[in-house]
Amino acid sequence: MSRKKPKLGQNFLIDLTARQRIVEALGDISSSTVLEIGPGRGALTDLLATRAQNLIAIELDRTLAPRLTEIWKSSGHVAILQADILELDLAIVRAVTGIAGDAPLVVVGNLPYYITSDILLRLFAQAASISRAVVMVQEEVADRLAAPSGTSAYGLLSATAQMHGRVEKLFALPPEAFSPAPGVSSAVVRLDVHPRFEELGVERIAFLRFLQMCFRQKRKTLVNNLKSADTAGTEDVLAAIGGAGLSPNVRAEAVPLESMAAIYRRLYSPRG
């Protein structure tokens, strides 16, 4: 008799050493409220519950969520919430679950590959409610998140993540660490949340849109991407790029965030 195929693209972590390393990567969580995304069968939940002051586990699966609720129903510091992380307001999640406290959350989770970017962008948008995140993603995505400017892996996702904090790829895991085994390798990434928008003198939403224009077509130069997006005249764009000390033929992947911010300020904030 064949096993029923897991729903929602789930690949459950079965490697005990990996579980321990993920929880340890969170640091001291004895005074923290941890938000676990997609606990599944509870592989990380058991370990987290013994270390965290409070634990809120968000599970979308309508079969798994009730099972976890039953397991933890007698625990005053663990709450299971059947919900979609993409629709959840982290600023009020404690109120919804009855967990006390108002300090930023520590986030952990094995993110489904097919919505990894959506979840990450959702977390970035709620950075004010998060102090740290340790997440499992496809290794290729991990490499992009942590890539420094000037490398082939650096792109819009890299820049967006690194505007929200320090990103570090911790370790990779083979398909055999999961059940069922995915067709690709995975990796664990840690994000220490420290948004840089105020530091770099840019407005968050507008600057993120600017980055999207900069990386619009990777093979194009930065000036051509910005020119084709009708953000400013060619001469203004060239002047801004030159004012940041960059070559007129530079591509977005070669430009550090500090220089990107300088270009943005010169184009949109004359005093910058």
C-alpha positions in Angstrom: 0.0 0.0 0.0 1.5 3.4 -1.0 1.8 6.3 1.4 -0.5 9.2 0.9 1.4 12.1 -0.7 2.0 15.0 1.7 -0.1 18.1 1.1 1.0 21.6 0.4 4.4 20.6 -0.9 5.6 19.5 2.5 9.0 17.9 3.0 9.3 16.9 6.7 12.7 17.2 8.4 13.8 13.9 9.9 17.5 14.5 10.6 17.8 14.9 14.4 21.2 16.6 14.2 19.9 19.1 11.8 16.9 19.8 14.1 19.2 20.5 17.0 21.5 22.8 14.9 18.6 24.8 13.7 17.3 25.4 17.2 20.8 26.2 18.5 21.2 28.8 15.7 18.4 30.8 17.3 20.6 31.5 20.3 19.3 31.9 23.8 15.5 31.9 23.5 14.7 31.3 27.2 13.2 34.8 27.4 11.8 35.0 23.9 8.5 34.2 22.1 9.3 32.0 19.1 7.1 31.9 16.1 7.4 28.6 14.2 6.3 28.6 10.6 4.9 25.2 9.4 5.6 22.9 12.3 4.3 20.0 10.3 4.6 16.9 12.5 6.4 18.8 15.2 10.0 17.9 14.5 11.3 21.3 15.7 8.3 22.0 18.0 9.4 19.6 20.7 12.9 21.1 20.9 11.6 24.7 20.8 9.1 24.1 23.5 11.8 23.0 25.9 13.9 26.1 25.3 11.6 29.0 24.5 9.7 31.1 27.0 6.7 31.0 24.7 6.1 29.2 21.4 3.5 30.0 18.7 3.3 27.5 15.9 1.5 28.5 12.7 0.3 25.5 10.7 -1.8 25.8 7.5 -2.6 22.1 7.1 -6.1 21.4 8.5 -5.1 17.9 9.4 -1.8 18.6 11.1 -2.9 21.6 13.1 -5.5 19.8 15.2 -3.0 17.0 15.9 -0.5 19.6 17.2 -3.2 21.3 19.2 -4.2 18.1 20.9 -0.5 17.4 21.8 0.1 20.8 23.3 -3.4 21.6 24.7 -2.2 21.3 28.3 0.9 23.5 27.8 0.4 27.1 28.9 3.4 28.4 26.9 2.7 26.7 23.6 0.0 27.9 21.2 -0.9 26.2 17.9 -2.7 28.5 15.3 -4.2 27.1 12.1 -3.5 30.0 9.8 -1.8 31.1 6.6 1.5 32.9 7.4 1.0 35.0 4.3 -2.1 36.5 5.8 -1.0 36.8 9.4 -0.3 40.1 11.1 2.7 39.4 13.4 2.0 42.5 15.4 -1.2 41.0 16.8 -0.3 37.3 16.8 0.2 37.2 20.6 -3.2 38.7 21.2 -4.8 36.1 18.9 -3.1 33.2 20.7 -3.3 34.6 24.2 0.5 34.6 24.6 1.8 37.5 26.8 4.6 39.9 25.9 5.4 42.5 23.3 9.1 42.0 22.5 10.0 41.2 18.8 9.5 37.6 17.8 12.2 35.0 17.0 11.1 33.2 13.8 12.0 29.7 12.7 10.7 27.4 10.0 11.2 25.0 7.2 9.7 27.1 4.4 7.8 25.4 1.5 9.9 25.8 -1.7 7.0 27.0 -3.8 6.2 30.0 -1.6 9.6 30.7 -0.1 10.0 34.1 -1.7 6.4 35.1 -0.7 7.0 34.2 2.9 10.4 36.0 3.1 8.9 39.1 1.6 6.0 38.9 4.1 8.5 38.6 6.9 10.6 41.5 5.6 7.5 43.7 5.5 6.9 42.9 9.2 10.5 43.3 10.2 9.5 45.6 13.1 7.9 42.5 14.8 11.0 40.3 14.4 14.4 40.2 16.0 15.9 37.2 14.3 14.8 34.5 11.8 16.4 31.1 11.1 14.8 29.4 8.1 15.3 26.4 5.9 15.1 27.1 2.2 16.3 25.6 -1.1 20.1 25.9 -1.2 20.1 28.0 -4.3 17.8 30.5 -2.6 20.1 30.5 0.5 23.0 31.4 -1.8 21.1 34.3 -3.3 20.0 35.6 0.1 23.6 35.7 1.5 25.4 36.7 -1.7 27.6 39.8 -1.6 27.4 42.4 -4.3 29.7 41.8 -7.2 28.9 38.1 -7.4 26.8 36.3 -9.9 24.3 35.2 -7.2 23.6 38.7 -6.1 20.3 40.1 -7.2 17.0 41.6 -6.1 16.3 39.0 -3.4 19.9 39.5 -2.0 19.5 43.3 -1.9 16.0 43.2 -0.4 17.1 40.7 2.3 20.2 42.6 3.2 18.4 45.9 3.5 16.5 44.3 6.3 19.4 42.8 8.2 22.5 40.6 8.3 22.1 37.4 6.3 24.3 34.3 6.9 24.1 30.9 5.3 24.7 28.5 8.1 24.8 25.0 6.6 23.4 22.8 3.8 21.4 19.6 4.1 21.0 16.8 1.5 17.6 15.6 0.3 18.0 12.5 2.6 17.4 14.8 5.6 13.8 15.0 4.7 10.8 12.8 4.1 9.8 12.7 1.3 13.2 13.6 -0.1 13.1 16.8 -2.3 14.8 16.9 -5.6 17.3 19.6 -4.5 19.5 20.4 -1.5 18.4 22.7 1.2 20.2 25.1 3.5 19.6 27.0 6.7 19.9 30.8 6.7 19.9 33.2 9.7 18.7 36.8 9.4 19.5 39.1 12.2 17.0 41.9 11.7 18.4 45.4 11.5 16.7 47.4 8.7 19.1 49.8 7.0 16.6 52.3 5.4 17.0 55.0 8.0 20.8 54.5 8.2 21.1 54.9 4.4 18.6 57.8 4.2 16.0 56.2 2.0 12.3 55.5 2.4 11.5 51.8 2.6 8.7 51.3 0.0 10.1 53.7 -2.5 13.6 52.3 -2.3 12.4 48.7 -2.6 10.6 49.8 -5.8 13.8 51.5 -7.0 15.7 48.2 -6.4 13.2 46.4 -8.5 13.8 48.8 -11.4 17.6 48.5 -10.9 17.5 44.7 -11.2 14.7 44.7 -13.9 16.9 42.9 -16.5 20.1 41.4 -15.2 22.0 41.6 -18.5 21.3 45.3 -18.9 23.5 48.0 -17.3 22.1 50.0 -14.4 21.6 53.1 -16.5 19.6 51.2 -19.1 17.4 49.6 -16.5 16.6 52.9 -14.9 16.2 54.7 -18.2 13.8 52.0 -19.5 11.8 52.4 -16.3 11.4 56.1 -17.0 12.6 57.0 -13.5 14.6 60.0 -14.8 16.4 61.2 -17.9 19.5 59.5 -19.1 21.8 62.4 -18.1 20.4 62.5 -14.6 20.9 58.8 -14.2 24.4 58.9 -15.5 25.2 61.8 -13.2 23.8 60.0 -10.2 25.8 56.8 -11.0 29.0 58.9 -11.6 28.3 60.8 -8.4 28.4 57.5 -6.5 31.8 56.8 -7.9 30.7 54.1 -10.3 31.3 53.4 -14.0 28.5 54.3 -16.4 28.5 50.7 -17.6 28.0 49.2 -14.2 25.3 46.5 -13.6 23.1 46.4 -10.6 24.7 43.2 -9.3 28.0 45.0 -8.9 26.6 47.9 -6.8 26.8 47.7 -3.0 23.7 48.9 -1.1 25.4 52.0 0.1 26.0 53.1 -3.5 22.5 52.1 -4.5 21.2 54.4 -1.8 23.5 57.2 -2.9 22.1 56.9 -6.5 18.6 56.9 -5.2 19.1 60.0 -3.1 20.7 61.9 -5.9 17.8 61.1 -8.2 14.9 61.6 -5.7 16.3 63.6 -2.8 18.4 66.4 -4.2 19.9 67.2 -0.8 21.0 63.5 -0.5 
